[in-house]
Amino acid sequence: MSNGVPLSIDVVSDVVCPWCYIGKRFLEKAIALKPEIPVAVRFRPYFLNPWVPREGISREQYLITKFGSVERYNSNNQRVVDAAALAGLTYARDKIERQPNTLDCHRLIRWANGNAAQMKQRLMELYFAEGGDLTSRDVLVQAAADCGLDADDVRRRLSTDEDVAEVEAEASSAKEAGIDGVPCFIFGGLLAVSGAQPPEYLAQAIERAPQELARRVAAE
């Protein structure tokens, strides 16, 4: 953007959404395609499954409740597994044994500050590639430590209600704004792209958003 001001990119997504997992990688590739445009990526919380309790449920129970059966989910899910592989990601769905409520995951991303992208990626890799139990306090604390946060401090903060209301309010505001599917990428606060679109498409949005912002400023 002009004057060296980075283009804001708000990423509304959830760590247990496979298309969000893929979409994050596509956005990274899109940013690399437009190195001349500085960007500032911000990750916004979204609850793909707000009905899952804080303690989580078994993956089998989740799939039966949401999709009817494990077999039905797997039969319709192969294209997502393949899309992840094409993006250079691993989606080892058979390793996942526990379906988490992601409130604490979003708190970790919020607390990671400058390492939010790394924190988001680590949580997604734990879930999709390693079958990590994101309902486990020990797993979350270790993930935070892997991303440079202080383990003892994170464990203490997770035991409190710090930022619970803020994360819930932000996730609710996304739905109230009409976002009913994720990932959703908002460029410059005015251009929204829904879904895990190809890097080239997202790169075009990165290019268009500053032009649209400049046009609107000139029209004022």
N, C-alpha and C positions, 0 to 999 in steps of 0.2 A: 504494500500500500504506500501511498505518498507519505513523505516525511519520515519514512522508516517505521511507521506505526504498523505493528503486525495485524494481520487479518485474524479476527477471532473465529475459531471453529469450535462450536459447542457440540459435543458428542453425547447424545442421550441414548443410554444403553444399559444393559444388565450383564453381569459376568457369567450368567448361566444361559445366555442366549447364543446359540451357535452362529447365527448370522451376524451378531455383534462381534463375536470372536473373529470371523472372517472380515467383517467390515472394517474393523480396526486395522488389520493388515493392509487392506485395500487403501485406506486413507493414508497410511504411512507411505505406500508406494506412490500415491497421488501427490503427496507433498514433495517427494523426491523428484517427481516430474516437473515441478515448478519451483526450482531452487531460488529463483529470483524474487519470489513473493514470500516475505517473512510471515509466519503464522504463529498464533498462540492457541494451542489446543486445550480445551477444558472439558473434563468428563463430568457429565450430569447423571444423577441417579435415576433409575427406572426399575420398577418391580414387575418383572415378567409374570411372576406367580405370587401376587400379594396374599393369596389364601394359604400358602405354605406357612406353618407355624414357625416361631423363632428357633425351636429345637430341630427343625427339619423333619423329613419323613424318608422312608426307604425309596430308592429309585423305582422299584417295582410298583409300590403303591402309587407313586406319582404318575407313572406312565399309564397305569390302569385307570386312575381317576381322570386324567386329562385326555388320554387318547383311546381308551377302551381296553387296550391290552399292550403288552410289551411287543408282541409279534406285529401288531398293527403299526406301532410306532416305527419299529425297525424296517418294515417293508416300505414305508413312505419316507424314510429318513436317509436312504443311501445317497441321494443326490447332495445332501448337506455334507455328509462324510467325504464324498468325492470333491465337492467344492473346497472344503477345507484343505484337502490334500493338494489340490491345484494351487492353492494360495501358499503352500509350504507349511501348513499347520497340521497337527495331529488331532483327530477327533476319535478317541478310543472309547466309544460309547459303552462297550461291555465292561470297562473298568469302573464305571460310575456306579456306586452302591448307595449313595446318599444324596437326596435332593435338599439343598439348603434354602432357607430364607436368606436373602442377600443383604439385609440391613447392615450387618456388621462388616460385610465386604465393602459396601459403599462408605462406611465410616472410615475404614482403612485408606481407601482411595482419597478421601477428603483430607485425612491427616498426613498423607504422603507429600502434599504440597508440590514441590518441584519434581518429585519422583512419581507423580500420579500415574503417568503412562506406564512406567515400569511396574508399579503396584498392580495396576489393572491387568497388565499382561501376565504377571506372575499368578494372580488368582485364576485367570482364565486357563492358563497352562495346567495349573494344579487340577482344576475341575475336568477339563476336556481331554488332556493328554495323559495325566497321571492318576485320574480317579481319586484325587484328594478329597477328603471330607471337610468341606467348608463350614460345617456345623461345629467342628472341633476347635476349641479355643487354642489348643497347642498348635494346630496347623496354621491358624490365622496369625498367631504370634510369630511363628517361624517364617511365614511368608513376609511379614512386615520386616523382620530382621534381615531377610535376604535382600530387601530393598532399601536397607540403610536406616531403618527406624530402630529406636531403642526398644528391645524386647520387653524389658521390665515395665517401661512406661506404657507401651501398648497394652500389655496384659492388664495393667491397672485401669487404663481408660476403657477397655472393653468391658470391665466389670461394672462400669457406671452407665448412666444414660446420656453421657456426653454426645451431643450432636444427633441424637436419635430423632428428636422433634424436627430439627433442621433438615435432615435427610428425607424424612417422611413428607415434610412440607414441599420440598423441592421436587420429589417424585410425583406428588399429587398435582403440583402446578403444571408439570409436563402433560399429564393427562387432561387437565382442565384446558390446556392450550390446544387440545385436539390431537396430541400425539398418541396414537393407539397402536403403533407398531414400531419396533426398533430393529436395527439402529436408525436413528434420525440424526442427520448432520445439519447444523445451522451455521451458514457462512455469513460472517459480518452482521449477524442479527437480523438478516432480511431474506436470505435465500436458503430454503430448506430442501434437503434431499433425503428421501426415505428409502431404507433398504441397503443391503450390501452391494452397492453399485460398483461396476468395474473401476479400476484406478483411473483410466482415461476419462471417464465420465465425471468422477470426483475432481480430477485435475481441471476440467473445464469449469466446474463450479468455483474452484479456487481462483480461476482467472476472471470469471464473470463478476463475482461478488464485489471486488474493488471497483470495477468499472461502473457497476450499478450504484454503489455508494457515492462515487464521484459525480455521477449523473444527477443523483438526487440533491447533493450539496449544491451543484451548479444551478439547479432549478429553483432553489430556495430564494 
